[in-house]
Amino acid sequence: MKSLNEQVIRKIKLRYLHFIDVICETQSLVGAAAKLNVTPAALSKSCLEIERILGVQLFVRSHQGMQPTEICSLIVESSRSIGHELDKLVKTVNEYKEIELGPLTIGMQAMGLETRIMHGIAKIKKGDPDRTIRIIHRERDHLIDMLNRRELDLIFIDSFQMDRQSHVSFHPMLHAGCVAVSPHGVRTMREVVEGWAGYCDDIWILPQKGIAIRDRFDAVLYARDLEPPARLIEYNASIGLSALFLQCEGWGIIPTYALSAATAYIEVAPSYETMDEMQLESGLAWLGAFPQKKYVEDAIEVFKTAT
């Protein structure tokens, strides 16, 4: 009897092995054909074809049905092992696809970067249209926690105290100083802090804790043993802020690049001295100490060059 070689084995179709398995199980050509949704004639032809390729008889045919031979039982056992390995292969591929086709999740809390971020997202979407992109707005502490839990791939935040997160990489994208504003005009942060006794009893309209400007301002006051303002309104969105400032005649803190929006209400100078401790540095952060998925690496490069 001739030995099988690799060329002969390659001619065996996987569906033939499945056919033999079902025939062996049912021991009936008609019953197997019904389970496989093929005609008995087509199934019989396939069975004869694999017997010809292998050079062995797989079934003893009789009026009682299809009785598997010893070699048939051995082949079915081997083919089931092949089936299990193929199932594992399919599972591996599907799991890989789920990872590679997963959503790109982006956390945002970075004033002044909105346009650049959206340009970057549009570019990523055009290059990878099937990718779902999720944008989540939260306070910076929540974003950092979510990044560390791998619930977010990337975050756009201020760099305040990011040096404490040694496993996080940070790419700066925007630098800006801050000033204090109210219907009374604009004051530098140095004027406010050095003359805090004249400002601490005024109404202050500030972002909630966890937003970079507020965190930096609180740190400046704390470092100088100054009490925070007692008459406080906190916000986490900019909707209606202009009307609130005008009606309350309160003080707020804004980045210098946002002063152009205040020119309709107050007189604004061409430039202001800025305080080092109130310098905003916004940018992109990710878990640089750990391997990143390919599409996340690509997104990082897009955002680094976004204009």
Secondary structure, DSSP 8 states (H G I E B T S, - for coil): -----HHHHHT--HHHHHHHHHHHHH--HHHHHHHHTS-HHHHHHHHHHHHHHHTS--EEEETTEEEE-HHHHHHHHHHHHHHHHHHHHHHHHHHHHHHHTS-EEEEE--TT-HHHHHHHHHHHHHHSTT--EEEEE--HHHHHHHHHTTS-SEEEEE-TTGGG-TT-EEEEEEEE-EEEEETTEEEEHHHHHHTGGGTTTS-EEEE-TTSHHHHHHHHHHHHTT----SSEEEESS-TTHHHHHHHHT-BEEEEGGGGGGGTTTS---S-----GGG-EEEEEEE-TTS---HHHHHHHHHHHT--
